[in-house]
Amino acid sequence: MWLVQVTACLAAAVVHVAQLPAKLNQVIQPLMAALRKEPHQPFQRVAAQALAKLMLLCIARQPCPNDRVIRNACALVHQENGALMSEGSADVPGPVQSPAAKVSHT
């Protein structure tokens, strides 16, 4: 887990000094990995803030990576929500019928 933290912190440092390399994969991937794998919220917050700043720095860049970053972030949130829903689904009761719905009209 320390590798994720170290690479994300290095990527965040590169973003914060605004010295971006020509190819951004080596910056974006560690930050996204920290959002996915890092259990400590302070490290996740550092990665999220660095991604937000990176996107601001890349607005005028061609090609702009922002669409891809947003798609990946949305996919990550969707994955997390799906995992949470499947984990909690055993505890969530099904739909409750009202007493009026149980009355038979024969």
C-alpha positions as CSV (number, residue, x, y, z in Angstrom):
1,M,0.0,0.0,0.0
2,W,2.9,2.4,0.6
3,L,3.7,2.3,-3.1
4,V,0.3,3.8,-3.9
5,Q,0.8,6.5,-1.3
6,V,4.3,7.4,-2.5
7,T,3.5,7.5,-6.2
8,A,0.3,9.5,-5.5
9,C,2.2,12.0,-3.3
10,L,4.9,12.4,-6.0
11,A,2.2,12.9,-8.7
12,A,0.4,15.5,-6.5
13,A,3.7,17.4,-5.9
14,V,4.3,17.5,-9.7
15,V,0.8,18.9,-10.1
16,H,1.1,21.5,-7.3
17,V,4.3,22.9,-8.8
18,A,2.6,23.0,-12.2
19,Q,5.5,21.2,-14.0
20,L,3.5,18.7,-16.0
21,P,5.2,16.2,-18.3
22,A,4.3,15.9,-21.9
23,K,2.5,12.6,-21.2
24,L,0.1,12.8,-18.3
25,N,-0.5,9.1,-17.7
26,Q,2.4,9.0,-15.2
27,V,0.7,11.7,-13.2
28,I,-3.0,10.7,-13.6
29,Q,-2.6,6.9,-13.0
30,P,-1.1,7.2,-9.5
31,L,-3.7,9.8,-8.4
32,M,-6.6,7.6,-9.7
33,A,-5.0,4.6,-8.0
34,A,-5.0,6.5,-4.7
35,L,-8.7,7.2,-5.1
36,R,-9.4,3.5,-5.8
37,K,-7.1,1.7,-3.4
38,E,-6.1,4.1,-0.6
39,P,-8.0,3.3,2.6
40,H,-6.8,6.5,4.4
41,Q,-9.0,9.5,3.6
42,P,-6.3,12.2,4.0
43,F,-4.4,10.5,1.1
44,Q,-7.6,10.2,-0.9
45,R,-8.2,13.9,-0.3
46,V,-4.7,14.8,-1.5
47,A,-5.2,12.8,-4.7
48,A,-8.6,14.3,-5.3
49,Q,-7.3,17.8,-4.9
50,A,-4.4,17.1,-7.1
51,L,-6.7,15.7,-9.8
52,A,-8.9,18.8,-9.6
53,K,-5.9,21.1,-9.9
54,L,-4.5,19.0,-12.8
55,M,-7.8,19.4,-14.6
56,L,-7.6,23.2,-14.2
57,L,-4.1,23.2,-15.5
58,C,-5.1,21.1,-18.5
59,I,-8.1,23.1,-19.7
60,A,-6.2,24.7,-22.6
61,R,-4.1,21.6,-23.3
62,Q,-4.6,19.7,-26.6
63,P,-5.6,17.0,-26.3
64,C,-7.3,17.7,-23.1
65,P,-7.4,14.7,-20.7
66,N,-10.3,16.1,-18.6
67,D,-13.0,14.1,-20.3
68,R,-11.2,10.9,-19.7
69,V,-10.4,11.8,-16.1
70,I,-14.1,12.6,-15.4
71,R,-15.2,9.4,-17.1
72,N,-12.8,7.4,-15.0
73,A,-13.9,9.2,-11.8
74,C,-17.6,8.5,-12.6
75,A,-16.8,4.9,-13.3
76,L,-15.0,4.6,-10.0
77,V,-18.0,6.2,-8.1
78,H,-20.4,3.9,-10.0
79,Q,-18.2,0.8,-9.0
80,E,-18.1,1.9,-5.4
81,N,-21.8,2.5,-5.2
82,G,-22.5,-0.9,-6.8
83,A,-20.2,-2.6,-4.3
84,L,-21.9,-0.9,-1.4
85,M,-25.3,-1.8,-2.7
86,S,-24.4,-5.5,-3.2
87,E,-22.8,-5.7,0.3
88,G,-25.8,-4.1,2.0
89,S,-28.5,-5.8,-0.1
90,A,-28.9,-8.7,2.4
91,D,-29.8,-6.2,5.1
92,V,-32.3,-4.2,3.0
93,P,-35.8,-5.5,3.2
94,G,-37.9,-5.8,0.1
95,P,-40.8,-3.5,-0.8
96,V,-43.4,-3.3,2.0
97,Q,-47.0,-3.9,1.0
98,S,-49.6,-1.6,2.5
99,P,-52.5,-3.4,4.3
100,A,-54.9,-2.1,1.6
101,A,-52.9,-4.0,-1.1
102,K,-53.3,-7.3,0.8
103,V,-57.1,-7.1,0.8
104,S,-58.6,-9.6,-1.7
105,H,-61.4,-8.2,-3.9
106,T,-63.2,-11.5,-4.6
